[in-house]
């Protein structure tokens, strides 16, 4: 009897435990599991108009080519071919100039996915004075000469397309290219020291050509969002304005101009600009997007 009673007691305990465990499991299944709402994901829309300013540093370079023309005769004491060749070689070379630059820009962007298309125009100070001066003796006569060539400009306008990729929602890496316009003046000056040897005066001549020139530009940059519709950018541009030429007739004694004594100089102008800018964007801001589970 005791054995039977003990067995019945153990069975009752086991049955109770099973019932309690099943009830607890059922309660866990029935209890709703709480999940926190997904955090909003913030995206940035680059589409829209913008306006801003920039400041930077420009480096200009010019390559000059000089040639001399003077028929052999009494009116051309420097007619020896060796003199022409020496002066032409001396007047041929390159020069550079550096200066600060700054101005303003306006543009429009359109975003599609991670790609951003846009156009931008800017106008700014572009004060470069590329000048080259050389002095040397004529190899076949006793006088020496001085040749000065220069390429100067004051302002710059560019109109460019932009193609960018949003490397992050708030960072835009872009390439840019288009037309560049400036107002260069090419100058050419020649003078010798003939008066130092008893002649009536030095031989000299000055000429220049100035015109608005249209070239091209390419570059790239990085623009990042600062908040409150402001962005900051760093940009590099390379510019090429082609070449121009000017010819001067020498003057002696001291008003006699000999059209047969000619000095011609050709020069080109290229430049590189590194600049930083701030833009204010209109109709631009943050658009919260709720992430899906």
TORKOL-229391 format. One record per atom (N, C-alpha, C): residue number from 1; residue in one letter; atom name; x, y, z. Coordinates in steps of 0.2 Angstrom, whole numbers, plus 5000, padded with zeros to 4 digits. Layout:
NUM|A|CA|X|Y|Z
...
This chain:
1|X|N|5004|4994|5000
1|X|CA|5000|5000|5000
1|X|C|5004|5006|5000
2|X|N|5010|5006|5004
2|X|CA|5014|5012|5004
2|X|C|5017|5013|4998
3|X|N|5019|5008|4994
3|X|CA|5022|5009|4988
3|X|C|5017|5012|4983
4|X|N|5011|5009|4983
4|X|CA|5006|5012|4978
4|X|C|5005|5019|4980
5|X|N|5005|5021|4986
5|X|CA|5003|5028|4988
5|X|C|5009|5033|4986
6|X|N|5015|5030|4987
6|X|CA|5021|5034|4985
6|X|C|5021|5035|4977
7|X|N|5020|5030|4974
7|X|CA|5019|5031|4966
7|X|C|5014|5036|4964
8|X|N|5008|5036|4967
8|X|CA|5003|5040|4965
8|X|C|5005|5047|4967
9|X|N|5008|5048|4973
9|X|CA|5011|5055|4974
9|X|C|5016|5058|4969
10|X|N|5020|5054|4967
10|X|CA|5025|5056|4962
10|X|C|5022|5058|4956
11|X|N|5017|5054|4954
11|X|CA|5014|5055|4947
11|X|C|5010|5061|4948
12|X|N|5007|5063|4953
12|X|CA|5003|5069|4954
12|X|C|5008|5075|4954
13|X|N|5014|5075|4957
13|X|CA|5018|5080|4956
13|X|C|5020|5081|4949
14|X|N|5022|5076|4946
14|X|CA|5024|5077|4939
14|X|C|5019|5080|4934
15|X|N|5013|5077|4935
15|X|CA|5007|5080|4932
15|X|C|5006|5087|4933
16|X|N|5007|5089|4939
16|X|CA|5006|5097|4941
16|X|C|5011|5101|4938
17|X|N|5017|5098|4937
17|X|CA|5023|5102|4934
17|X|C|5022|5103|4927
18|X|N|5019|5098|4924
18|X|CA|5018|5098|4917
18|X|C|5012|5103|4915
19|X|N|5007|5103|4919
19|X|CA|5002|5108|4918
19|X|C|5004|5115|4919
20|X|N|5008|5116|4925
20|X|CA|5011|5123|4926
20|X|C|5015|5125|4920
21|X|N|5020|5121|4918
21|X|CA|5024|5123|4912
21|X|C|5020|5124|4906
22|X|N|5015|5121|4904
22|X|CA|5011|5122|4898
22|X|C|5007|5128|4899
23|X|N|5005|5130|4905
23|X|CA|5001|5136|4906
23|X|C|5006|5142|4905
24|X|N|5012|5142|4908
24|X|CA|5017|5147|4907
24|X|C|5019|5148|4899
25|X|N|5020|5143|4896
25|X|CA|5022|5143|4889
25|X|C|5016|5146|4885
26|X|N|5010|5144|4886
26|X|CA|5004|5147|4883
26|X|C|5004|5154|4884
27|X|N|5005|5156|4890
27|X|CA|5005|5163|4892
27|X|C|5010|5167|4888
28|X|N|5016|5164|4887
28|X|CA|5022|5168|4883
28|X|C|5020|5169|4876
29|X|N|5016|5164|4873
29|X|CA|5014|5164|4866
29|X|C|5009|5169|4865
30|X|N|5004|5170|4870
30|X|CA|4999|5174|4870
30|X|C|5001|5182|4871
31|X|N|5007|5183|4875
31|X|CA|5009|5190|4876
31|X|C|5012|5193|4870
32|X|N|5010|5199|4868
32|X|CA|5012|5202|4862
32|X|C|5020|5204|4864
33|X|N|5024|5204|4859
33|X|CA|5031|5206|4859
33|X|C|5032|5213|4857
34|X|N|5034|5218|4861
34|X|CA|5035|5225|4859
34|X|C|5041|5226|4855
35|X|N|5040|5229|4849
35|X|CA|5046|5231|4845
35|X|C|5046|5239|4845
36|X|N|5052|5242|4846
36|X|CA|5052|5249|4845
36|X|C|5051|5251|4838
37|X|N|5048|5257|4836
37|X|CA|5047|5259|4830
37|X|C|5054|5261|4826
38|X|N|5055|5259|4820
38|X|CA|5061|5260|4817
38|X|C|5063|5268|4817
39|X|N|5069|5269|4818
39|X|CA|5072|5276|4817
39|X|C|5071|5279|4810
40|X|N|5069|5285|4810
40|X|CA|5069|5288|4803
40|X|C|5075|5289|4800
41|X|N|5076|5288|4793
41|X|CA|5082|5289|4789
41|X|C|5081|5295|4786
42|X|N|5086|5300|4787
42|X|CA|5086|5306|4784
42|X|C|5090|5306|4777
43|X|N|5086|5309|4772
43|X|CA|5090|5310|4765
43|X|C|5090|5317|4764
44|X|N|5094|5319|4759
44|X|CA|5095|5326|4757
44|X|C|5094|5327|4750
45|X|N|5090|5331|4748
45|X|CA|5088|5333|4741
45|X|C|5092|5339|4738
46|X|N|5096|5337|4733
46|X|CA|5101|5342|4730
46|X|C|5097|5346|4725
47|X|N|5091|5345|4723
47|X|CA|5088|5348|4718
47|X|C|5086|5355|4720
48|X|N|5087|5360|4715
48|X|CA|5085|5367|4716
48|X|C|5090|5372|4715
49|X|N|5088|5378|4715
49|X|CA|5093|5384|4713
49|X|C|5097|5385|4719
50|X|N|5103|5388|4718
50|X|CA|5108|5390|4723
50|X|C|5112|5396|4721
51|X|N|5114|5400|4726
51|X|CA|5118|5406|4725
51|X|C|5124|5406|4730
52|X|N|5130|5408|4729
52|X|CA|5135|5408|4734
52|X|C|5141|5413|4731
53|X|N|5146|5412|4735
53|X|CA|5152|5416|4734
53|X|C|5158|5411|4735
54|X|N|5164|5413|4732
54|X|CA|5170|5409|4733
54|X|C|5176|5413|4733
55|X|N|5182|5410|4736
55|X|CA|5188|5414|4736
55|X|C|5193|5408|4735
56|X|N|5199|5410|4731
56|X|CA|5204|5405|4730
56|X|C|5210|5408|4727
57|X|N|5214|5404|4724
57|X|CA|5221|5406|4722
57|X|C|5222|5404|4714
58|X|N|5224|5408|4710
58|X|CA|5225|5406|4703
58|X|C|5232|5407|4701
59|X|N|5234|5402|4697
59|X|CA|5241|5402|4694
59|X|C|5241|5402|4686
60|X|N|5243|5408|4683
60|X|CA|5243|5408|4676
60|X|C|5250|5407|4673
61|X|N|5250|5404|4667
61|X|CA|5256|5403|4663
61|X|C|5255|5405|4656
62|X|N|5260|5408|4653
62|X|CA|5260|5410|4646
62|X|C|5267|5408|4643
63|X|N|5266|5405|4637
63|X|CA|5272|5403|4632
63|X|C|5272|5408|4627
64|X|N|5278|5412|4626
64|X|CA|5279|5417|4621
64|X|C|5284|5414|4616
65|X|N|5282|5416|4610
65|X|CA|5287|5415|4604
65|X|C|5288|5421|4600
66|X|N|5294|5424|4600
66|X|CA|5296|5430|4597
66|X|C|5300|5428|4590
67|X|N|5298|5432|4585
67|X|CA|5302|5432|4578
67|X|C|5303|5439|4576
68|X|N|5309|5440|4572
68|X|CA|5311|5446|4570
68|X|C|5312|5446|4562
69|X|N|5310|5452|4559
69|X|CA|5310|5452|4552
69|X|C|5313|5459|4550
70|X|N|5319|5459|4546
70|X|CA|5322|5465|4544
70|X|C|5326|5464|4538
71|X|N|5324|5466|4532
71|X|CA|5328|5465|4526
71|X|C|5335|5468|4527
72|X|N|5340|5464|4524
72|X|CA|5347|5467|4524
72|X|C|5348|5473|4520
73|X|N|5351|5478|4523
73|X|CA|5352|5485|4520
73|X|C|5354|5490|4525
74|X|N|5355|5496|4523
74|X|CA|5357|5501|4527
74|X|C|5352|5503|4533
75|X|N|5346|5502|4531
75|X|CA|5340|5504|4536
75|X|C|5340|5498|4541
76|X|N|5343|5493|4541
76|X|CA|5343|5488|4546
76|X|C|5349|5485|4548
77|X|N|5352|5489|4553
77|X|CA|5359|5487|4555
77|X|C|5359|5480|4559
78|X|N|5353|5478|4561
78|X|CA|5354|5471|4564
78|X|C|5351|5466|4559
79|X|N|5353|5467|4553
79|X|CA|5350|5462|4548
79|X|C|5353|5455|4548
80|X|N|5359|5455|4551
80|X|CA|5363|5448|4550
80|X|C|5358|5443|4553
81|X|N|5357|5437|4549
81|X|CA|5353|5432|4552
81|X|C|5355|5429|4559
82|X|N|5361|5430|4561
82|X|CA|5363|5427|4567
82|X|C|5360|5432|4573
83|X|N|5359|5438|4571
83|X|CA|5356|5443|4576
83|X|C|5348|5441|4577
84|X|N|5345|5440|4571
84|X|CA|5338|5438|4571
84|X|C|5337|5432|4575
85|X|N|5341|5427|4574
85|X|CA|5340|5421|4577
85|X|C|5341|5421|4585
86|X|N|5346|5425|4587
86|X|CA|5348|5426|4594
86|X|C|5342|5430|4597
87|X|N|5340|5435|4594
87|X|CA|5334|5439|4597
87|X|C|5328|5435|4598
88|X|N|5326|5431|4592
88|X|CA|5320|5427|4593
88|X|C|5321|5422|4598
89|X|N|5327|5419|4598
89|X|CA|5327|5413|4604
89|X|C|5327|5416|4611
90|X|N|5330|5422|4612
90|X|CA|5330|5425|4618
90|X|C|5322|5427|4620
91|X|N|5319|5430|4615
91|X|CA|5312|5432|4617
91|X|C|5307|5426|4617
92|X|N|5309|5420|4616
92|X|CA|5305|5414|4616
92|X|C|5305|5411|4623
93|X|N|5300|5410|4627
93|X|CA|5300|5406|4633
93|X|C|5294|5407|4637
94|X|N|5293|5405|4643
94|X|CA|5287|5405|4647
94|X|C|5288|5409|4653
95|X|N|5282|5411|4656
95|X|CA|5282|5415|4662
95|X|C|5276|5413|4666
96|X|N|5276|5414|4673
96|X|CA|5270|5413|4677
96|X|C|5268|5418|4681
97|X|N|5262|5418|4684
97|X|CA|5260|5423|4689
97|X|C|5255|5420|4693
98|X|N|5255|5422|4700
98|X|CA|5250|5419|4704
98|X|C|5246|5425|4708
99|X|N|5240|5424|4709
99|X|CA|5236|5429|4713
99|X|C|5230|5426|4716
100|X|N|5227|5430|4721
100|X|CA|5221|5428|4724
100|X|C|5215|5430|4719
101|X|N|5210|5426|4719
101|X|CA|5204|5426|4715
101|X|C|5198|5426|4720
102|X|N|5192|5429|4718
102|X|CA|5186|5428|4721
102|X|C|5180|5431|4718
103|X|N|5174|5428|4719
103|X|CA|5168|5431|4716
103|X|C|5162|5427|4718
104|X|N|5157|5427|4714
104|X|CA|5151|5423|4715
104|X|C|5149|5419|4710
105|X|N|5144|5414|4712
105|X|CA|5142|5409|4707
105|X|C|5134|5408|4709
106|X|N|5131|5406|4703
106|X|CA|5124|5404|4704
106|X|C|5123|5398|4700
107|X|N|5118|5393|4702
107|X|CA|5117|5387|4698
107|X|C|5111|5384|4700
108|X|N|5110|5378|4697
108|X|CA|5104|5374|4698
108|X|C|5106|5366|4697
109|X|N|5103|5362|4702
109|X|CA|5104|5355|4702
109|X|C|5098|5351|4701
110|X|N|5099|5345|4698
110|X|CA|5093|5341|4698
110|X|C|5095|5334|4700
111|X|N|5092|5331|4705
111|X|CA|5095|5324|4708
111|X|C|5090|5319|4706
112|X|N|5093|5313|4703
112|X|CA|5090|5307|4702
112|X|C|5094|5301|4705
113|X|N|5091|5299|4710
113|X|CA|5095|5294|4714
113|X|C|5101|5296|4717
114|X|N|5107|5293|4715
114|X|CA|5113|5296|4718
114|X|C|5116|5300|4713
115|X|N|5113|5301|4707
115|X|CA|5116|5306|4702
115|X|C|5113|5313|4703
116|X|N|5118|5318|4702
116|X|CA|5116|5325|4702
116|X|C|5118|5328|4696
117|X|N|5114|5331|4692
117|X|CA|5115|5335|4686
117|X|C|5115|5342|4688
118|X|N|5118|5346|4685
118|X|CA|5118|5353|4686
118|X|C|5121|5358|4681
119|X|N|5120|5364|4682
119|X|CA|5123|5370|4678
119|X|C|5125|5375|4683
120|X|N|5131|5378|4681
120|X|CA|5133|5384|4686
120|X|C|5137|5389|4682
121|X|N|5136|5395|4684
121|X|CA|5139|5401|4680
121|X|C|5143|5405|4686
122|X|N|5149|5408|4685
122|X|CA|5152|5412|4690
122|X|C|5155|5417|4686
123|X|N|5156|5423|4690
123|X|CA|5160|5429|4688
123|X|C|5164|5431|4694
124|X|N|5171|5432|4692
124|X|CA|5175|5434|4698
124|X|C|5182|5438|4696
125|X|N|5185|5440|4701
125|X|CA|5192|5444|4699
125|X|C|5197|5438|4697
126|X|N|5201|5440|4692
126|X|CA|5205|5436|4689
126|X|C|5211|5440|4687
127|X|N|5215|5443|4692
127|X|CA|5220|5448|4690
127|X|C|5227|5444|4690
128|X|N|5229|5443|4684
128|X|CA|5235|5440|4682
128|X|C|5239|5444|4678
129|X|N|5246|5445|4679
129|X|CA|5250|5449|4675
129|X|C|5256|5444|4673
130|X|N|5256|5440|4668
130|X|CA|5262|5436|4666
130|X|C|5266|5440|4662
131|X|N|5272|5441|4665
131|X|CA|5277|5446|4661
131|X|C|5284|5442|4661
132|X|N|5287|5443|4655
132|X|CA|5294|5440|4654
132|X|C|5298|5445|4651
133|X|N|5304|5447|4654
133|X|CA|5309|5452|4651
133|X|C|5316|5448|4651
134|X|N|5319|5449|4645
134|X|CA|5326|5447|4644
134|X|C|5330|5452|4641
135|X|N|5336|5452|4643
135|X|CA|5341|5457|4640
135|X|C|5347|5453|4638
136|X|N|5350|5454|4632
136|X|CA|5356|5451|4629
136|X|C|5359|5455|4624
137|X|N|5366|5454|4622
137|X|CA|5369|5457|4617
137|X|C|5368|5454|4610
138|X|N|5367|5458|4605
138|X|CA|5367|5456|4598
138|X|C|5374|5452|4597
139|X|N|5374|5446|4594
139|X|CA|5381|5443|4593
139|X|C|5385|5446|4587
140|X|N|5382|5450|4583
140|X|CA|5385|5452|4577
140|X|C|5386|5460|4577
141|X|N|5384|5463|4582
141|X|CA|5385|5471|4583
141|X|C|5387|5472|4590
142|X|N|5388|5478|4591
142|X|CA|5391|5480|4598
142|X|C|5385|5482|4603
143|X|N|5379|5482|4601
143|X|CA|5374|5485|4605
143|X|C|5370|5479|4608
144|X|N|5366|5480|4613
144|X|CA|5362|5475|4616
144|X|C|5355|5477|4616
145|X|N|5350|5473|4618
145|X|CA|5343|5474|4617
145|X|C|5340|5471|4624
146|X|N|5333|5473|4624
146|X|CA|5329|5471|4629
146|X|C|5322|5470|4626
147|X|N|5320|5464|4628
147|X|CA|5313|5462|4625
147|X|C|5308|5460|4631
148|X|N|5303|5463|4631
148|X|CA|5298|5462|4636
148|X|C|5291|5460|4633
149|X|N|5289|5454|4635
149|X|CA|5282|5452|4633
149|X|C|5278|5450|4639
150|X|N|5271|5452|4638
150|X|CA|5267|5451|4644
150|X|C|5260|5449|4642
151|X|N|5256|5445|4646
151|X|CA|5249|5443|4645
151|X|C|5246|5445|4652
152|X|N|5241|5450|4652
152|X|CA|5238|5452|4658
152|X|C|5230|5451|4657
153|X|N|5227|5450|4662
153|X|CA|5219|5449|4662
153|X|C|5217|5451|4669
154|X|N|5210|5453|4669
154|X|CA|5207|5456|4675
154|X|C|5201|5452|4678
155|X|N|5197|5449|4674
155|X|CA|5191|5446|4676
155|X|C|5190|5439|4673
156|X|N|5186|5435|4675
156|X|CA|5184|5428|4673
156|X|C|5177|5427|4673
157|X|N|5174|5424|4668
157|X|CA|5167|5421|4668
157|X|C|5168|5414|4665
158|X|N|5164|5410|4669
158|X|CA|5163|5403|4666
158|X|C|5156|5401|4667
159|X|N|5154|5397|4662
159|X|CA|5147|5393|4662
159|X|C|5149|5386|4661
160|X|N|5147|5382|4666
160|X|CA|5149|5375|4666
160|X|C|5143|5370|4667
161|X|N|5144|5364|4665
161|X|CA|5139|5359|4667
161|X|C|5142|5355|4673
162|X|N|5138|5352|4677
162|X|CA|5141|5348|4683
162|X|C|5138|5341|4683
163|X|N|5142|5336|4684
163|X|CA|5139|5329|4685
163|X|C|5142|5326|4691
164|X|N|5138|5325|4696
164|X|CA|5140|5323|4702
164|X|C|5137|5316|4705
165|X|N|5140|5313|4710
165|X|CA|5138|5307|4713
165|X|C|5137|5309|4721
166|X|N|5132|5307|4724
166|X|CA|5132|5308|4731
166|X|C|5135|5302|4734
167|X|N|5141|5303|4736
167|X|CA|5145|5298|4740
167|X|C|5142|5296|4746
168|X|N|5139|5301|4750
168|X|CA|5135|5300|4755
168|X|C|5129|5305|4754
169|X|N|5123|5304|4758
169|X|CA|5118|5308|4756
169|X|C|5119|5316|4757
170|X|N|5124|5318|4761
170|X|CA|5126|5325|4762
170|X|C|5133|5327|4759
171|X|N|5136|5322|4754
171|X|CA|5142|5324|4751
171|X|C|5142|5322|4744
172|X|N|5143|5327|4740
172|X|CA|5143|5327|4732
172|X|C|5149|5328|4729
173|X|N|5152|5322|4726
173|X|CA|5158|5323|4722
173|X|C|5156|5324|4715
174|X|N|5159|5329|4711
174|X|CA|5157|5331|4705
174|X|C|5163|5332|4700
175|X|N|5161|5332|4694
175|X|CA|5166|5334|4688
175|X|C|5162|5340|4685
176|X|N|5166|5344|4682
176|X|CA|5163|5350|4679
176|X|C|5167|5352|4673
177|X|N|5164|5356|4668
177|X|CA|5167|5358|4662
177|X|C|5163|5362|4658
178|X|N|5166|5367|4654
178|X|CA|5162|5371|4650
178|X|C|5166|5377|4647
179|X|N|5163|5383|4646
179|X|CA|5167|5388|4643
179|X|C|5170|5393|4648
180|X|N|5175|5396|4646
180|X|CA|5178|5401|4650
180|X|C|5180|5408|4646
181|X|N|5178|5413|4649
181|X|CA|5179|5420|4645
181|X|C|5183|5425|4650
182|X|N|5188|5428|4646
182|X|CA|5192|5433|4650
182|X|C|5194|5439|4645
183|X|N|5198|5443|4647
183|X|CA|5199|5449|4643
183|X|C|5207|5450|4643
184|X|N|5211|5446|4640
184|X|CA|5218|5446|4641
184|X|C|5221|5452|4636
185|X|N|5226|5455|4638
185|X|CA|5230|5460|4634
185|X|C|5237|5457|4633
186|X|N|5239|5456|4627
186|X|CA|5246|5454|4625
186|X|C|5250|5460|4623
187|X|N|5256|5461|4626
187|X|CA|5260|5466|4625
187|X|C|5267|5464|4623
188|X|N|5270|5468|4619
188|X|CA|5276|5467|4616
188|X|C|5281|5473|4615
189|X|N|5287|5473|4618
189|X|CA|5291|5479|4618
189|X|C|5298|5477|4617
190|X|N|5301|5481|4612
190|X|CA|5308|5480|4611
190|X|C|5312|5487|4611
191|X|N|5318|5486|4614
191|X|CA|5322|5492|4614
191|X|C|5330|5490|4615
192|X|N|5334|5494|4611
192|X|CA|5341|5493|4612
192|X|C|5345|5499|4615
193|X|N|5351|5499|4616
193|X|CA|5355|5504|4619
193|X|C|5359|5508|4614
194|X|N|5357|5509|4608
194|X|CA|5361|5512|4603
194|X|C|5363|5519|4605
195|X|N|5359|5523|4609
195|X|CA|5361|5529|4611
195|X|C|5367|5529|4615
196|X|N|5369|5524|4618
196|X|CA|5375|5524|4623
196|X|C|5381|5524|4619
197|X|N|5380|5522|4612
197|X|CA|5386|5522|4608
197|X|C|5387|5527|4603
198|X|N|5383|5533|4604
198|X|CA|5384|5539|4600
198|X|C|5378|5540|4595
199|X|N|5374|5535|4594
199|X|CA|5368|5536|4590
199|X|C|5363|5541|4592
200|X|N|5359|5543|4588
200|X|CA|5354|5549|4590
200|X|C|5349|5546|4595
201|X|N|5347|5540|4595
201|X|CA|5343|5537|4600
201|X|C|5343|5530|4600
202|X|N|5340|5527|4605
202|X|CA|5339|5520|4605
202|X|C|5334|5518|4600
203|X|N|5334|5512|4597
203|X|CA|5329|5509|4593
203|X|C|5324|5506|4598
204|X|N|5317|5507|4597
204|X|CA|5312|5504|4601
204|X|C|5306|5503|4598
205|X|N|5301|5500|4601
205|X|CA|5294|5499|4598
205|X|C|5290|5495|4603
206|X|N|5284|5497|4603
206|X|CA|5279|5494|4608
206|X|C|5272|5493|4604
207|X|N|5269|5487|4606
207|X|CA|5263|5486|4603
207|X|C|5259|5481|4608
208|X|N|5253|5481|4607
208|X|CA|5248|5477|4611
208|X|C|5242|5475|4607
209|X|N|5239|5470|4609
209|X|CA|5232|5468|4607
209|X|C|5228|5466|4613
210|X|N|5222|5468|4613
210|X|CA|5217|5466|4618
210|X|C|5211|5465|4616
211|X|N|5208|5459|4618
211|X|CA|5201|5457|4615
211|X|C|5198|5452|4620
212|X|N|5192|5451|4621
212|X|CA|5189|5446|4625
212|X|C|5190|5440|4621
213|X|N|5192|5435|4625
213|X|CA|5194|5428|4622
213|X|C|5189|5423|4626
214|X|N|5187|5418|4622
214|X|CA|5183|5412|4625
214|X|C|5187|5406|4624
215|X|N|5188|5403|4630
215|X|CA|5192|5397|4630
215|X|C|5188|5391|4633
216|X|N|5191|5386|4636
216|X|CA|5187|5381|4639
216|X|C|5190|5379|4646
217|X|N|5186|5376|4650
217|X|CA|5188|5374|4657
217|X|C|5186|5367|4659
218|X|N|5189|5364|4663
218|X|CA|5187|5357|4666
218|X|C|5190|5357|4673
219|X|N|5187|5353|4677
219|X|CA|5189|5352|4684
219|X|C|5184|5348|4688
220|X|N|5184|5349|4694
220|X|CA|5180|5344|4699
220|X|C|5180|5347|4706
221|X|N|5176|5344|4710
221|X|CA|5176|5346|4717
221|X|C|5172|5342|4721
222|X|N|5171|5344|4728
222|X|CA|5167|5341|4733
222|X|C|5163|5346|4736
223|X|N|5157|5344|4737
223|X|CA|5152|5349|4740
223|X|C|5149|5345|4746
224|X|N|5148|5348|4752
224|X|CA|5145|5345|4758
224|X|C|5140|5349|4761
225|X|N|5135|5346|4763
225|X|CA|5129|5350|4767
225|X|C|5131|5352|4774
226|X|N|5130|5358|4775
226|X|CA|5132|5361|4782
226|X|C|5125|5361|4787
227|X|N|5119|5361|4784
227|X|CA|5113|5362|4787
227|X|C|5110|5368|4786
228|X|N|5104|5369|4787
228|X|CA|5100|5375|4786
228|X|C|5101|5378|4779
229|X|N|5101|5374|4774
229|X|CA|5101|5375|4767
229|X|C|5108|5378|4765
230|X|N|5113|5377|4769
230|X|CA|5120|5379|4767
230|X|C|5124|5373|4765
231|X|N|5129|5374|4760
231|X|CA|5134|5369|4758
231|X|C|5140|5373|4757
232|X|N|5146|5369|4758
232|X|CA|5152|5371|4757
232|X|C|5156|5367|4752
233|X|N|5160|5370|4748
233|X|CA|5163|5366|4742
233|X|C|5170|5368|4741
234|X|N|5174|5363|4739
234|X|CA|5181|5364|4737
234|X|C|5182|5362|4730
235|X|N|5185|5366|4725
235|X|CA|5185|5365|4718
235|X|C|5191|5367|4715
236|X|N|5193|5363|4710
236|X|CA|5199|5364|4705
236|X|C|5196|5365|4698
237|X|N|5199|5370|4695
237|X|CA|5198|5372|4688
237|X|C|5204|5372|4684
238|X|N|5205|5370|4678
238|X|CA|5210|5371|4673
238|X|C|5207|5375|4667
239|X|N|5210|5380|4665
239|X|CA|5207|5385|4660
239|X|C|5213|5386|4654
240|X|N|5210|5386|4648
240|X|CA|5214|5387|4642
240|X|C|5211|5392|4638
241|X|N|5214|5398|4636
241|X|CA|5212|5403|4632
241|X|C|5215|5404|4625
242|X|N|5219|5399|4623
242|X|CA|5222|5399|4617
242|X|C|5227|5404|4616
243|X|N|5229|5406|4610
243|X|CA|5235|5411|4609
243|X|C|5233|5417|4605
244|X|N|5237|5422|4605
244|X|CA|5236|5428|4601
244|X|C|5242|5430|4599
245|X|N|5243|5435|4595
245|X|CA|5249|5438|4592
245|X|C|5249|5446|4591
246|X|N|5254|5449|4591
246|X|CA|5255|5456|4590
246|X|C|5262|5458|4587
247|X|N|5262|5462|4583
247|X|CA|5268|5464|4579
247|X|C|5270|5472|4580
248|X|N|5276|5473|4581
248|X|CA|5278|5480|4583
248|X|C|5283|5482|4577
249|X|N|5283|5488|4575
249|X|CA|5288|5491|4570
249|X|C|5292|5495|4574
250|X|N|5299|5495|4573
250|X|CA|5304|5498|4577
250|X|C|5304|5506|4575
251|X|N|5305|5510|4580
251|X|CA|5306|5517|4579
251|X|C|5313|5520|4581
252|X|N|5316|5524|4577
252|X|CA|5322|5527|4578
252|X|C|5323|5534|4577
253|X|N|5328|5538|4579
253|X|CA|5330|5544|4578
253|X|C|5325|5550|4578
254|X|N|5321|5551|4583
254|X|CA|5318|5546|4587
254|X|C|5311|5545|4585
255|X|N|5309|5548|4579
255|X|CA|5302|5547|4576
255|X|C|5302|5544|4570
256|X|N|5307|5541|4567
256|X|CA|5307|5538|4561
256|X|C|5305|5530|4562
257|X|N|5299|5529|4559
257|X|CA|5297|5522|4559
257|X|C|5298|5518|4553
258|X|N|5302|5513|4554
258|X|CA|5304|5508|4548
258|X|C|5299|5502|4548
259|X|N|5294|5502|4543
259|X|CA|5290|5496|4543
259|X|C|5293|5490|4542
260|X|N|5299|5490|4539
260|X|CA|5303|5484|4538
260|X|C|5306|5480|4544
261|X|N|5307|5484|4549
261|X|CA|5309|5481|4556
261|X|C|5304|5479|4560
262|X|N|5302|5473|4560
262|X|CA|5297|5471|4564
262|X|C|5299|5465|4569
263|X|N|5295|5466|4575
263|X|CA|5296|5461|4580
263|X|C|5289|5458|4581
264|X|N|5288|5452|4581
264|X|CA|5281|5449|4582
264|X|C|5282|5444|4588
265|X|N|5277|5444|4592
265|X|CA|5277|5440|4598
265|X|C|5270|5436|4598
266|X|N|5270|5430|4599
266|X|CA|5264|5426|4600
266|X|C|5264|5423|4607
267|X|N|5258|5423|4610
267|X|CA|5258|5421|4617
267|X|C|5251|5417|4619
268|X|N|5251|5412|4623
268|X|CA|5245|5409|4625
268|X|C|5244|5410|4632
269|X|N|5238|5408|4635
269|X|CA|5237|5409|4642
269|X|C|5233|5403|4645
270|X|N|5236|5400|4650
270|X|CA|5232|5394|4653
270|X|C|5233|5396|4661
271|X|N|5228|5393|4664
271|X|CA|5228|5395|4672
271|X|C|5225|5389|4675
272|X|N|5227|5388|4682
272|X|CA|5224|5384|4686
272|X|C|5221|5387|4692
273|X|N|5215|5385|4695
273|X|CA|5212|5389|4700
273|X|C|5210|5383|4706
274|X|N|5212|5385|4712
274|X|CA|5209|5381|4718
274|X|C|5205|5386|4722
275|X|N|5199|5384|4723
275|X|CA|5195|5389|4727
275|X|C|5190|5385|4731
276|X|N|5188|5389|4736
276|X|CA|5183|5386|4741
276|X|C|5177|5391|4741
277|X|N|5171|5388|4742
277|X|CA|5165|5392|4742
277|X|C|5159|5390|4746
278|X|N|5155|5394|4747
278|X|CA|5148|5393|4751
278|X|C|5143|5394|4747
279|X|N|5138|5390|4747
279|X|CA|5131|5391|4743
279|X|C|5125|5391|4748
280|X|N|5120|5395|4746
280|X|CA|5114|5394|4749
280|X|C|5109|5391|4744
281|X|N|5106|5386|4746
281|X|CA|5101|5382|4742
281|X|C|5094|5384|4744
282|X|N|5090|5386|4738
282|X|CA|5083|5387|4739
282|X|C|5079|5381|4738
283|X|N|5073|5380|4742
283|X|CA|5069|5374|4741
283|X|C|5073|5368|4742
284|X|N|5077|5368|4747
284|X|CA|5082|5362|4748
284|X|C|5081|5360|4755
285|X|N|5081|5354|4757
285|X|CA|5081|5352|4764
285|X|C|5081|5345|4766
286|X|N|5079|5343|4771
286|X|CA|5079|5336|4774
286|X|C|5072|5333|4772
287|X|N|5072|5327|4770
287|X|CA|5066|5323|4769
287|X|C|5066|5317|4773
288|X|N|5062|5316|4779
288|X|CA|5063|5310|4783
288|X|C|5059|5304|4779
289|X|N|5062|5298|4779
289|X|CA|5060|5292|4776
289|X|C|5060|5287|4782
290|X|N|5054|5284|4783
290|X|CA|5054|5279|4788
290|X|C|5056|5272|4785
291|X|N|5061|5269|4788
291|X|CA|5063|5263|4786
291|X|C|5058|5257|4787
292|X|N|5058|5253|4782
292|X|CA|5053|5247|4782
292|X|C|5056|5241|4785
293|X|N|5052|5237|4789
293|X|CA|5054|5231|4792
293|X|C|5056|5226|4787
